[in-house]
Amino acid sequence: MTGTPDPKLLRAALSQFATGVTIIATKEDDGTPRGFTANSFTSVSLDPPLILVCIARSAASCEVFSGARHFSVNVLSEEQKDISGLFASRRTDKFDIAPWHPGRTDTPVIDDALAWFECAHHDLVDAGDHVILVGRVLDFGQGKGRPLGYFRGAYFTLGLEDPLVDAVARNTNTIIGAVYEQSGRVLLEVEPDTGDLKVPTVGDTTASCNLTALKQKYDETQLSTAIEFVYAVFEDNRTGRVTIYYRGQASGPAPAGTGFFAFDDIPFDRIRDSAMRDMLERYVGEARQGGFAVYMGDEIEGVVRPVG
Ligand SMILES: Cc1cc2nc3c(=O)[nH]c(=O)nc-3n(C[C@H](O)[C@H](O)[C@H](O)COP(=O)(O)O)c2cc1C
């Protein structure tokens, strides 16, 4: 490439980078809340805890954010697509429509965000037609659900495979399970007589094999669970059985007959099903590295495909 790039082509190439979606919010000196949709959010540093977001100089709220002492970053879930659209507009009544509450620094925080970060102004960097706002994280938290994604100028969500999973489960010899994680530990069912371990599933011992049954498995207990996205799919060529594992999150105490096992402490030799054991070993390895991929294949040989 020589000279100035064609802005259209450059924008198209940049849009191949898939991101999440956030709302950046603050308050004016007179208390008026201001906010806009941004996908330029990036984590920068853990020590000190810094994040950044890029604001177009043309944005109506650019001046307010450039001078704000505090602001919040709110990571949207797939249920919050409307909120993204609202805050990407120039409407002045955004905070009358979207539910929010004041955070610790009195900065607006969007209700039910997947994660939120309350920040103090740390730096403002001049960057062409944008300014880079660097914030120091003062407070943060996280909710549950699946993220709202943005790719090639359009939203995407990760849950579209759910009806497909149910359709497969209705028609074949299928097992659906979930690797539920809580603070670096995985939930496993413990066989009372032998001490054997297994990932929670429906379809093998339960009559109904569908997502609702999986989601309701611990309804009668104090454990709250949330399914996130498909993590592994494989077919046992000998039996024709299809196994689908979701990745999920859990919070609360382990119900009777189950236990939480730290990643480093999973007694893999007590997991009898070799395909389940392999899947979980891979899960733990990837969780340590911080990257996840979807596994597809049979019980012996599989292909790993990136999520998304
Ligand atoms: C998915 C998405 C991501 C966006 N990311 C950014 C961004 O990172 N920075 C930015 O300045 N504008 C971004 N925008 C555009 C602003 O949200 C939009 O210009 C908005 O009107 C700004 O609000 P304001 O004019 O009230 O300040 C994005 C819009 C969408 C839909």
The ligand as an SDF file (V2000), in Angstrom:
LIG
                    3D

 31 33  0  0  0  0  0  0  0  0999 V2000
  -21.1530   -1.2820   18.1320 C   0  0  0  0  0  0  0  0  0  0  0  0
  -20.7660    0.1730   18.1560 C   0  0  0  0  0  0  0  0  0  0  0  0
  -19.5130    0.5320   18.6080 C   0  0  0  0  0  0  0  0  0  0  0  0
  -19.1230    1.8810   18.6670 C   0  0  0  0  0  0  0  0  0  0  0  0
  -17.8900    2.1880   19.1480 N   0  0  0  0  0  0  0  0  0  0  0  0
  -17.5280    3.4840   19.2640 C   0  0  0  0  0  0  0  0  0  0  0  0
  -16.2760    3.8200   19.8490 C   0  0  0  0  0  0  0  0  0  0  0  0
  -15.5030    2.9760   20.2700 O   0  0  0  0  0  0  0  0  0  0  0  0
  -15.9540    5.1450   19.9650 N   0  0  0  0  0  0  0  0  0  0  0  0
  -16.8060    6.1200   19.5300 C   0  0  0  0  0  0  0  0  0  0  0  0
  -16.4630    7.3090   19.6540 O   0  0  0  0  0  0  0  0  0  0  0  0
  -18.0110    5.8300   18.9650 N   0  0  0  0  0  0  0  0  0  0  0  0
  -18.3880    4.5460   18.8410 C   0  0  0  0  0  0  0  0  0  0  0  0
  -19.6020    4.2220   18.3160 N   0  0  0  0  0  0  0  0  0  0  0  0
  -20.4810    5.3020   17.8620 C   0  0  0  0  0  0  0  0  0  0  0  0
  -21.1370    6.0580   19.0220 C   0  0  0  0  0  0  0  0  0  0  0  0
  -21.8090    5.1740   19.8920 O   0  0  0  0  0  0  0  0  0  0  0  0
  -22.1220    7.0820   18.4710 C   0  0  0  0  0  0  0  0  0  0  0  0
  -21.4120    8.0060   17.6780 O   0  0  0  0  0  0  0  0  0  0  0  0
  -22.8910    7.8530   19.5280 C   0  0  0  0  0  0  0  0  0  0  0  0
  -23.8130    8.6790   18.8810 O   0  0  0  0  0  0  0  0  0  0  0  0
  -22.0660    8.7610   20.3670 C   0  0  0  0  0  0  0  0  0  0  0  0
  -22.9440    9.3320   21.3180 O   0  0  0  0  0  0  0  0  0  0  0  0
  -22.9940   10.9160   21.5450 P   0  0  0  0  0  0  0  0  0  0  0  0
  -23.0660   11.5110   20.1590 O   0  0  0  0  0  0  0  0  0  0  0  0
  -24.1970   11.1440   22.3920 O   0  0  0  0  0  0  0  0  0  0  0  0
  -21.7190   11.2590   22.2040 O   0  0  0  0  0  0  0  0  0  0  0  0
  -20.0180    2.8940   18.2350 C   0  0  0  0  0  0  0  0  0  0  0  0
  -21.2850    2.5240   17.7790 C   0  0  0  0  0  0  0  0  0  0  0  0
  -21.6560    1.1780   17.7390 C   0  0  0  0  0  0  0  0  0  0  0  0
  -23.0280    0.7860   17.2580 C   0  0  0  0  0  0  0  0  0  0  0  0
  1  2  1  0
  2  3  1  0
  2 30  2  0
  3  4  2  0
  4  5  1  0
  4 28  1  0
  5  6  2  0
  6  7  1  0
  6 13  1  0
  7  8  2  0
  7  9  1  0
  9 10  1  0
 10 11  2  0
 10 12  1  0
 12 13  2  0
 13 14  1  0
 14 15  1  0
 14 28  1  0
 15 16  1  0
 16 17  1  0
 16 18  1  0
 18 19  1  0
 18 20  1  0
 20 21  1  0
 20 22  1  0
 22 23  1  0
 23 24  1  0
 24 25  2  0
 24 26  1  0
 24 27  1  0
 28 29  2  0
 29 30  1  0
 30 31  1  0
M  END
$$$$
